[in-house]
């Protein structure tokens, strides 16, 4: 137990630095769409495009972030990500200055969204590598689990705060807080000593073809699990409204609660020689939760399904990252994490699009049926996938 406490204690400042960037990211999610609509009279399509630019930039940044983490270490990569995140808030704040024309103001907001996407890719990958370095290879999975908890907690709290600050103080205050938080994270990270390198400084990593060969099956399983997250985050509230139910926000909170509980309780069980049996089990749990939402006779049953889905989805990333990290040399750990993150990005984006298309054709419950089948398929992948040899 002392080992666990010591490892967690050493990770706390890193997790706080990661959370500072995710808090800034979450602030914009409820506030920026309202500002685009009120100030520039943007329609829903344009708002969707502007908000989606961050995801595109994040996906494009993954290879760069991974290579930077391999060459310069997780600490420098995290610092760069926090810098880009602060720059995003600064660009959005500057866009409010009346000296600029509306076209320039909108362009600055677009640049801010792109900067936020770059910041997300860098701080998530850099923070993950830094945490793995500090925890050691034997507890790499647990370290990734705690990093994920910091990411989701920061994003969730930031989203709640963003709505409150926008309603009470306005969008400029949201932007200023979004600048201050990552700057505070930079100050915290700079106070920490330079972590030990995962390798001797040589940059001879793996070829991308070989890297993809090691990762693709684990990444595909992650993507199949992520479709459930995409369906819930994108269409759960719409599903509730279509059914005439109240409490969609509480159902989302139930998903988040299940996610956090599984990370807190199950994080110590991530580092194991063979992750496949546990991944099979939790993906079956995720599928059961999604099935509960799909067939829910009422809002309480659907919320319970969200909780079960959160429990199942929570540990898929750290579990699937464990064999990935074991298969690659230390010089390619950052690139491996960046590539695995790209599977999550693609599945989250494609899942939202597919959910929208399917809901328009087969009804608002259909995205959850699709995601349930995907989770079942991911569990099946774990039945046929061979456990990688380490060494």
The 8 nearest C-alpha neighbors of each residue, nearest first, counted from 0:
[[1, 3, 2, 4, 5, 6, 267, 7],
 [0, 2, 4, 3, 5, 6, 7, 8],
 [1, 3, 5, 0, 4, 6, 7, 8],
 [4, 2, 0, 6, 1, 5, 7, 267],
 [3, 5, 1, 7, 2, 6, 8, 0],
 [4, 6, 8, 2, 3, 7, 1, 9],
 [7, 5, 3, 9, 8, 4, 134, 2],
 [8, 6, 10, 4, 9, 5, 3, 11],
 [7, 9, 5, 11, 10, 6, 4, 12],
 [10, 8, 6, 7, 11, 5, 12, 133],
 [9, 11, 7, 13, 8, 12, 14, 130],
 [10, 12, 14, 8, 13, 9, 15, 7],
 [13, 11, 15, 14, 10, 16, 187, 9],
 [14, 12, 16, 10, 15, 11, 17, 126],
 [13, 15, 11, 17, 16, 12, 149, 18],
 [14, 16, 18, 12, 13, 17, 19, 11],
 [15, 17, 184, 13, 19, 14, 18, 12],
 [18, 16, 14, 15, 19, 20, 13, 126],
 [17, 19, 153, 21, 15, 149, 20, 16],
 [20, 18, 22, 16, 181, 180, 17, 21],
 [19, 21, 181, 23, 18, 22, 17, 81],
 [20, 22, 24, 18, 153, 154, 23, 19],
 [21, 23, 157, 153, 25, 19, 154, 24],
 [24, 22, 177, 20, 26, 21, 25, 180],
 [23, 25, 21, 22, 26, 27, 20, 154],
 [24, 26, 157, 158, 154, 22, 28, 27],
 [25, 27, 161, 157, 158, 23, 24, 28],
 [28, 26, 30, 31, 25, 29, 24, 161],
 [27, 29, 25, 26, 30, 158, 31, 24],
 [30, 28, 162, 27, 31, 161, 158, 32],
 [31, 29, 27, 33, 28, 32, 165, 162],
 [30, 32, 34, 27, 33, 29, 35, 28],
 [33, 31, 35, 34, 30, 46, 36, 29],
 [32, 34, 36, 31, 35, 30, 37, 29],
 [35, 33, 31, 37, 36, 32, 38, 30],
 [36, 34, 32, 39, 33, 38, 37, 41],
 [35, 37, 40, 41, 33, 34, 39, 38],
 [36, 38, 34, 40, 35, 39, 33, 41],
 [39, 37, 35, 34, 36, 40, 41, 33],
 [38, 40, 35, 41, 36, 37, 101, 34],
 [41, 39, 36, 37, 38, 35, 42, 34],
 [42, 40, 36, 39, 35, 45, 46, 43],
 [43, 41, 45, 44, 46, 40, 36, 35],
 [42, 44, 46, 45, 47, 41, 36, 48],
 [45, 43, 47, 46, 42, 48, 41, 49],
 [46, 44, 48, 47, 42, 43, 41, 49],
 [47, 45, 43, 49, 48, 44, 50, 32],
 [46, 48, 44, 50, 45, 49, 51, 43],
 [47, 49, 45, 51, 46, 50, 52, 44],
 [50, 48, 46, 52, 51, 47, 45, 109],
 [49, 51, 47, 52, 48, 46, 53, 112],
 [52, 50, 48, 53, 54, 49, 47, 55],
 [53, 51, 55, 49, 54, 50, 113, 112],
 [52, 54, 116, 112, 56, 113, 51, 55],
 [53, 55, 57, 51, 56, 52, 116, 58],
 [56, 54, 52, 58, 57, 53, 59, 51],
 [55, 57, 116, 59, 53, 54, 58, 113],
 [58, 56, 116, 120, 54, 60, 117, 55],
 [57, 59, 55, 60, 56, 61, 341, 344],
 [58, 60, 56, 57, 61, 55, 62, 63],
 [59, 61, 57, 63, 58, 120, 117, 62],
 [60, 62, 337, 64, 63, 58, 59, 120],
 [63, 61, 65, 64, 60, 337, 66, 334],
 [64, 62, 66, 60, 65, 61, 67, 59],
 [63, 65, 121, 61, 67, 62, 66, 60],
 [66, 64, 334, 333, 337, 62, 68, 67],
 [65, 67, 69, 63, 68, 334, 64, 70],
 [66, 68, 64, 70, 69, 65, 71, 63],
 [67, 69, 72, 73, 333, 65, 66, 71],
 [70, 68, 333, 66, 67, 330, 72, 71],
 [69, 71, 67, 68, 72, 66, 202, 200],
 [72, 70, 68, 67, 69, 75, 73, 76],
 [73, 71, 68, 74, 69, 75, 70, 76],
 [72, 74, 125, 129, 68, 128, 76, 75],
 [73, 75, 77, 76, 72, 129, 78, 125],
 [76, 74, 78, 77, 73, 72, 79, 71],
 [75, 77, 125, 73, 79, 78, 74, 68],
 [78, 76, 122, 125, 80, 74, 79, 126],
 [77, 79, 75, 81, 80, 76, 185, 82],
 [80, 78, 82, 76, 77, 81, 75, 83],
 [81, 79, 118, 122, 121, 77, 83, 82],
 [80, 82, 84, 78, 181, 83, 79, 20],
 [81, 83, 79, 85, 80, 84, 86, 78],
 [82, 84, 118, 86, 80, 85, 114, 81],
 [85, 83, 118, 81, 115, 87, 86, 82],
 [86, 84, 178, 82, 88, 87, 83, 181],
 [87, 85, 83, 89, 84, 88, 90, 82],
 [88, 86, 111, 84, 90, 114, 85, 115],
 [87, 89, 174, 178, 91, 177, 85, 86],
 [88, 90, 86, 92, 87, 91, 93, 178],
 [91, 89, 93, 87, 111, 92, 88, 107],
 [92, 90, 94, 108, 88, 93, 89, 111],
 [91, 93, 89, 94, 174, 90, 95, 171],
 [92, 94, 90, 95, 91, 96, 89, 107],
 [95, 93, 104, 91, 92, 96, 107, 90],
 [96, 94, 93, 92, 97, 104, 91, 171],
 [95, 97, 98, 94, 93, 99, 92, 104],
 [98, 96, 99, 95, 100, 94, 101, 104],
 [99, 97, 96, 100, 95, 94, 104, 101],
 [100, 98, 97, 103, 104, 96, 101, 94],
 [99, 101, 103, 102, 104, 98, 97, 105],
 [102, 100, 104, 103, 105, 99, 39, 106],
 [101, 103, 105, 104, 100, 106, 99, 107],
 [104, 102, 106, 100, 105, 101, 99, 107],
 [105, 103, 94, 101, 107, 102, 106, 99],
 [104, 106, 108, 102, 107, 103, 101, 109],
 [105, 107, 103, 109, 108, 104, 102, 110],
 [108, 106, 110, 104, 109, 105, 94, 90],
 [107, 109, 111, 105, 91, 110, 106, 112],
 [110, 108, 106, 112, 111, 107, 105, 49],
 [111, 109, 107, 113, 108, 112, 114, 106],
 [110, 112, 87, 108, 114, 90, 109, 113],
 [113, 111, 115, 53, 109, 114, 110, 52],
 [112, 114, 110, 116, 53, 115, 111, 56],
 [115, 113, 111, 117, 87, 116, 112, 83],
 [114, 116, 118, 84, 112, 87, 113, 117],
 [115, 117, 53, 57, 56, 113, 119, 118],
 [118, 116, 114, 57, 120, 119, 115, 56],
 [117, 119, 80, 83, 84, 115, 121, 116],
 [118, 120, 116, 122, 117, 121, 123, 115],
 [121, 119, 57, 117, 118, 123, 60, 61],
 [120, 122, 80, 64, 118, 124, 119, 123],
 [121, 123, 77, 80, 125, 119, 126, 124],
 [124, 122, 126, 120, 125, 121, 119, 127],
 [125, 123, 127, 121, 126, 122, 337, 120],
 [126, 124, 73, 77, 76, 122, 128, 127],
 [125, 127, 129, 123, 77, 124, 128, 122],
 [126, 128, 124, 130, 125, 129, 123, 143],
 [127, 129, 73, 131, 125, 130, 126, 132],
 [128, 130, 73, 132, 126, 127, 131, 74],
 [129, 131, 127, 133, 132, 128, 142, 134],
 [132, 130, 139, 128, 134, 133, 129, 142],
 [133, 131, 129, 130, 135, 134, 128, 197],
 [132, 134, 130, 131, 135, 129, 194, 10],
 [135, 133, 131, 132, 138, 6, 130, 142],
 [136, 134, 132, 137, 133, 138, 131, 139],
 [135, 137, 139, 138, 131, 134, 132, 325],
 [136, 138, 135, 139, 270, 134, 140, 141],
 [139, 137, 141, 136, 140, 135, 134, 270],
 [138, 140, 136, 131, 142, 141, 137, 135],
 [141, 139, 143, 317, 321, 270, 142, 269],
 [140, 142, 144, 266, 138, 143, 139, 269],
 [141, 143, 139, 145, 144, 140, 131, 130],
 [144, 142, 146, 140, 317, 141, 145, 127],
 [143, 145, 141, 147, 317, 142, 146, 266],
 [146, 144, 148, 142, 147, 143, 149, 141],
 [147, 145, 143, 149, 148, 144, 14, 127],
 [148, 146, 150, 144, 145, 149, 143, 151],
 [147, 149, 145, 151, 146, 150, 152, 144],
 [150, 148, 146, 152, 18, 147, 151, 14],
 [151, 149, 147, 153, 148, 152, 18, 21],
 [150, 152, 154, 148, 153, 149, 155, 147],
 [153, 151, 155, 149, 154, 150, 148, 156],
 [154, 152, 22, 18, 21, 150, 156, 151],
 [153, 155, 25, 21, 151, 157, 22, 152],
 [154, 156, 152, 158, 157, 153, 151, 159],
 [155, 157, 159, 153, 158, 154, 152, 160],
 [158, 156, 25, 22, 26, 160, 154, 155],
 [157, 159, 25, 26, 161, 155, 156, 160],
 [160, 158, 156, 157, 161, 162, 155, 163],
 [161, 159, 157, 163, 162, 158, 164, 156],
 [162, 160, 26, 158, 164, 163, 159, 157],
 [161, 163, 165, 160, 29, 159, 164, 30],
 [162, 164, 160, 166, 161, 165, 167, 159],
 [165, 163, 167, 161, 168, 166, 162, 160],
 [164, 166, 169, 162, 170, 163, 168, 167],
 [167, 165, 163, 164, 168, 169, 162, 170],
 [166, 168, 164, 165, 169, 163, 162, 172],
 [169, 167, 164, 165, 172, 166, 170, 171],
 [170, 168, 165, 171, 172, 167, 166, 164],
 [169, 171, 173, 165, 172, 174, 30, 34],
 [172, 170, 174, 173, 169, 92, 175, 95],
 [171, 173, 175, 174, 170, 169, 168, 176],
 [172, 174, 170, 176, 171, 175, 164, 177],
 [175, 173, 177, 88, 171, 172, 92, 176],
 [176, 174, 172, 178, 177, 173, 179, 171],
 [175, 177, 179, 178, 173, 174, 180, 172],
 [178, 176, 23, 174, 88, 175, 179, 180],
 [177, 179, 85, 88, 175, 176, 180, 89],
 [178, 180, 176, 182, 177, 181, 183, 175],
 [179, 181, 183, 19, 182, 177, 178, 176],
 [182, 180, 184, 20, 183, 19, 81, 85],
 [183, 181, 185, 179, 184, 180, 186, 178],
 [184, 182, 186, 180, 181, 185, 179, 187],
 [183, 185, 16, 181, 187, 182, 186, 19],
 [184, 186, 182, 188, 183, 187, 78, 189],
 [187, 185, 183, 189, 184, 188, 182, 190],
 [186, 188, 184, 190, 185, 189, 183, 16],
 [189, 187, 185, 190, 191, 186, 184, 16],
 [190, 188, 186, 191, 187, 185, 192, 78],
 [189, 191, 187, 188, 186, 192, 185, 193],
 [190, 192, 188, 189, 193, 187, 12, 194],
 [193, 191, 194, 190, 189, 188, 195, 74],
 [192, 194, 191, 195, 74, 189, 196, 75],
 [193, 195, 192, 196, 133, 132, 129, 74],
 [196, 194, 197, 193, 132, 133, 198, 72],
 [195, 197, 198, 194, 72, 199, 132, 200],
 [196, 198, 329, 132, 195, 199, 330, 72],
 [199, 197, 196, 200, 329, 330, 201, 195],
 [198, 200, 201, 196, 197, 330, 202, 329],
 [201, 199, 198, 202, 70, 196, 330, 197],
 [202, 200, 203, 199, 198, 330, 70, 204],
 [201, 203, 204, 70, 330, 200, 69, 331],
 [204, 202, 201, 330, 205, 331, 200, 206],
 [203, 205, 330, 331, 202, 206, 328, 329],
 [206, 204, 331, 210, 207, 209, 203, 330],
 [205, 207, 209, 208, 210, 204, 211, 203],
 [206, 208, 210, 209, 211, 205, 212, 334],
 [209, 207, 211, 206, 210, 212, 205, 213],
 [210, 208, 212, 206, 207, 211, 205, 213],
 [209, 211, 207, 213, 212, 208, 205, 206],
 [212, 210, 214, 208, 213, 215, 209, 207],
 [211, 213, 209, 210, 214, 215, 208, 216],
 [212, 214, 210, 211, 215, 209, 326, 323],
 [213, 215, 211, 217, 212, 216, 218, 323],
 [214, 216, 218, 211, 217, 219, 212, 213],
 [217, 215, 219, 218, 214, 220, 213, 384],
 [216, 218, 220, 219, 214, 215, 319, 221],
 [217, 219, 215, 221, 216, 220, 342, 339],
 [220, 218, 222, 216, 221, 217, 215, 223],
 [219, 221, 377, 223, 217, 222, 218, 224],
 [222, 220, 218, 224, 219, 223, 225, 217],
 [221, 223, 225, 219, 346, 224, 220, 343],
 [224, 222, 373, 220, 225, 221, 226, 377],
 [223, 225, 221, 374, 222, 226, 227, 220],
 [224, 226, 222, 228, 227, 223, 346, 347],
 [227, 225, 229, 350, 228, 370, 224, 223],
 [228, 226, 370, 230, 225, 229, 224, 231],
 [227, 229, 225, 231, 226, 230, 232, 347],
 [230, 228, 226, 347, 232, 350, 351, 227],
 [229, 231, 227, 233, 228, 234, 232, 366],
 [232, 230, 235, 228, 229, 233, 234, 227],
 [231, 233, 229, 230, 228, 234, 235, 251],
 [234, 232, 230, 231, 229, 351, 235, 236],
 [235, 233, 237, 236, 230, 231, 238, 232],
 [234, 236, 231, 238, 237, 233, 239, 232],
 [237, 235, 247, 239, 238, 234, 240, 248],
 [238, 236, 234, 240, 239, 235, 241, 363],
 [239, 237, 235, 241, 363, 236, 240, 234],
 [238, 240, 244, 236, 242, 237, 241, 247],
 [241, 239, 243, 237, 242, 238, 244, 236],
 [242, 240, 238, 243, 239, 237, 363, 244],
 [241, 243, 239, 240, 244, 238, 297, 237],
 [244, 242, 240, 241, 239, 245, 238, 298],
 [245, 243, 239, 242, 240, 298, 246, 297],
 [244, 246, 247, 239, 243, 240, 298, 248],
 [245, 247, 249, 248, 250, 244, 298, 239],
 [248, 246, 236, 250, 249, 239, 245, 251],
 [247, 249, 251, 246, 250, 252, 236, 245],
 [248, 250, 252, 246, 251, 247, 253, 302],
 [251, 249, 302, 253, 247, 252, 248, 305],
 [250, 252, 248, 254, 253, 249, 247, 255],
 [251, 253, 249, 255, 250, 254, 256, 248],
 [254, 252, 306, 250, 256, 251, 255, 305],
 [255, 253, 306, 309, 305, 251, 257, 252],
 [256, 254, 258, 252, 253, 257, 259, 309],
 [257, 255, 253, 259, 258, 254, 252, 260],
 [256, 258, 309, 310, 306, 260, 254, 255],
 [257, 259, 309, 313, 255, 310, 256, 261],
 [260, 258, 262, 256, 261, 257, 255, 263],
 [261, 259, 263, 257, 262, 258, 264, 256],
 [260, 262, 264, 265, 310, 258, 259, 263],
 [263, 261, 259, 266, 265, 260, 264, 144],
 [264, 262, 260, 261, 266, 265, 259, 145],
 [265, 263, 261, 262, 266, 260, 267, 268],
 [264, 266, 261, 262, 268, 267, 263, 269],
 [265, 267, 262, 141, 268, 269, 144, 263],
 [266, 268, 265, 269, 141, 270, 264, 3],
 [269, 267, 265, 266, 270, 271, 141, 264],
 [268, 270, 140, 318, 266, 267, 141, 271],
 [271, 269, 140, 268, 138, 141, 321, 137],
 [272, 270, 273, 269, 274, 268, 321, 140],
 [271, 273, 274, 270, 322, 386, 321, 275],
 [272, 274, 271, 275, 386, 276, 322, 277],
 [275, 273, 277, 276, 271, 278, 318, 272],
 [274, 276, 278, 381, 277, 273, 279, 382],
 [277, 275, 279, 278, 274, 280, 273, 381],
 [276, 278, 280, 279, 275, 274, 281, 318],
 [279, 277, 275, 281, 280, 276, 282, 274],
 [280, 278, 378, 276, 277, 282, 281, 381],
 [281, 279, 277, 283, 278, 282, 284, 276],
 [280, 282, 311, 284, 283, 278, 279, 285],
 [283, 281, 285, 284, 279, 280, 374, 378],
 [282, 284, 286, 280, 281, 285, 287, 375],
 [285, 283, 281, 287, 311, 282, 286, 288],
 [284, 286, 308, 311, 282, 288, 283, 287],
 [285, 287, 371, 283, 289, 374, 284, 288],
 [288, 286, 290, 284, 285, 289, 283, 291],
 [289, 287, 304, 308, 307, 291, 285, 290],
 [288, 290, 286, 292, 371, 291, 287, 367],
 [289, 291, 293, 287, 288, 292, 371, 286],
 [290, 292, 304, 288, 289, 294, 295, 293],
 [293, 291, 301, 295, 289, 304, 290, 294],
 [292, 294, 290, 364, 367, 291, 295, 368],
 [295, 293, 291, 292, 290, 296, 364, 301],
 [294, 296, 292, 301, 297, 291, 300, 293],
 [297, 295, 294, 300, 298, 301, 299, 292],
 [296, 298, 295, 300, 299, 301, 244, 242],
 [297, 299, 301, 300, 302, 244, 295, 246],
 [300, 298, 302, 301, 297, 303, 250, 295],
 [299, 301, 303, 302, 298, 295, 297, 304],
 [300, 302, 292, 304, 298, 295, 303, 299],
 [303, 301, 250, 305, 299, 304, 300, 298],
 [304, 302, 300, 306, 305, 301, 299, 307],
 [305, 303, 288, 291, 301, 307, 292, 302],
 [304, 306, 254, 302, 308, 303, 307, 253],
 [307, 305, 254, 253, 257, 303, 309, 304],
 [306, 308, 288, 310, 304, 309, 305, 311],
 [309, 307, 285, 288, 305, 311, 310, 306],
 [310, 308, 258, 257, 254, 306, 312, 307],
 [309, 311, 257, 307, 258, 261, 308, 313],
 [312, 310, 285, 281, 308, 284, 309, 313],
 [311, 313, 309, 315, 310, 314, 285, 308],
 [314, 312, 258, 310, 311, 309, 315, 261],
 [313, 315, 316, 317, 312, 318, 262, 311],
 [314, 316, 318, 312, 317, 313, 319, 278],
 [315, 317, 319, 318, 314, 320, 221, 313],
 [318, 316, 320, 140, 144, 143, 319, 314],
 [319, 317, 315, 321, 320, 316, 269, 314],
 [318, 320, 316, 321, 317, 315, 217, 322],
 [321, 319, 317, 323, 318, 322, 316, 324],
 [320, 322, 140, 324, 323, 318, 319, 317],
 [323, 321, 325, 324, 320, 319, 326, 387],
 [324, 322, 320, 326, 321, 325, 214, 327],
 [325, 323, 321, 322, 326, 327, 320, 332],
 [326, 324, 322, 323, 327, 389, 321, 328],
 [325, 327, 323, 324, 389, 322, 328, 213],
 [326, 328, 324, 325, 331, 332, 329, 323],
 [327, 329, 330, 331, 332, 326, 204, 325],
 [330, 328, 332, 331, 197, 198, 327, 69],
 [329, 331, 204, 328, 69, 332, 198, 202],
 [332, 330, 204, 334, 329, 333, 328, 69],
 [333, 331, 335, 329, 334, 330, 324, 336],
 [334, 332, 65, 69, 68, 336, 335, 331],
 [335, 333, 65, 337, 331, 66, 336, 332],
 [334, 336, 332, 338, 333, 337, 331, 339],
 [337, 335, 339, 333, 338, 334, 340, 332],
 [338, 336, 61, 65, 334, 340, 335, 339],
 [339, 337, 341, 335, 340, 336, 334, 61],
 [338, 340, 336, 341, 342, 337, 218, 335],
 [341, 339, 337, 343, 338, 342, 336, 344],
 [340, 342, 344, 338, 343, 339, 58, 345],
 [343, 341, 345, 339, 340, 344, 218, 222],
 [342, 344, 340, 346, 341, 222, 345, 347],
 [345, 343, 341, 347, 342, 346, 58, 348],
 [344, 346, 348, 342, 347, 343, 349, 341],
 [345, 347, 222, 349, 343, 348, 350, 344],
 [348, 346, 229, 350, 344, 345, 349, 343],
 [349, 347, 345, 351, 350, 346, 344, 352],
 [350, 348, 352, 346, 351, 347, 345, 353],
 [351, 349, 226, 353, 347, 229, 348, 352],
 [350, 352, 354, 229, 348, 349, 353, 233],
 [353, 351, 349, 355, 354, 350, 356, 348],
 [354, 352, 350, 356, 355, 351, 349, 357],
 [355, 353, 366, 351, 357, 352, 356, 350],
 [354, 356, 358, 352, 353, 357, 351, 359],
 [357, 355, 353, 359, 354, 358, 352, 360],
 [356, 358, 354, 360, 359, 355, 361, 353],
 [359, 357, 362, 363, 355, 361, 360, 356],
 [360, 358, 356, 357, 362, 361, 355, 363],
 [359, 361, 357, 358, 362, 356, 365, 363],
 [362, 360, 358, 357, 365, 359, 363, 364],
 [361, 363, 358, 364, 365, 359, 360, 357],
 [362, 364, 358, 238, 365, 366, 241, 361],
 [365, 363, 293, 362, 366, 367, 238, 368],
 [364, 366, 368, 367, 363, 362, 358, 361],
 [367, 365, 354, 369, 368, 364, 230, 370],
 [368, 366, 370, 369, 365, 293, 289, 364],
 [367, 369, 371, 365, 370, 366, 293, 372],
 [370, 368, 366, 372, 367, 371, 373, 365],
 [369, 371, 227, 373, 367, 226, 372, 368],
 [370, 372, 286, 368, 374, 289, 373, 369],
 [373, 371, 375, 369, 370, 374, 376, 368],
 [372, 374, 370, 376, 223, 371, 375, 377],
 [375, 373, 377, 371, 224, 286, 376, 372],
 [376, 374, 372, 378, 377, 373, 286, 283],
 [375, 377, 379, 373, 374, 378, 372, 380],
 [378, 376, 220, 374, 380, 379, 375, 223],
 [377, 379, 279, 375, 381, 376, 380, 282],
 [378, 380, 376, 382, 377, 381, 375, 383],
 [381, 379, 377, 382, 378, 383, 384, 376],
 [380, 382, 384, 378, 379, 275, 383, 279],
 [383, 381, 379, 380, 384, 378, 279, 275],
 [382, 384, 380, 381, 385, 379, 378, 386],
 [385, 383, 381, 382, 380, 386, 216, 275],
 [386, 384, 387, 383, 381, 382, 275, 388],
 [385, 387, 273, 384, 388, 275, 322, 274],
 [388, 386, 385, 389, 322, 326, 325, 273],
 [387, 389, 390, 386, 326, 325, 385, 322],
 [390, 388, 326, 325, 387, 322, 327, 386],
 [389, 388, 326, 325, 327, 328, 387, 324]]
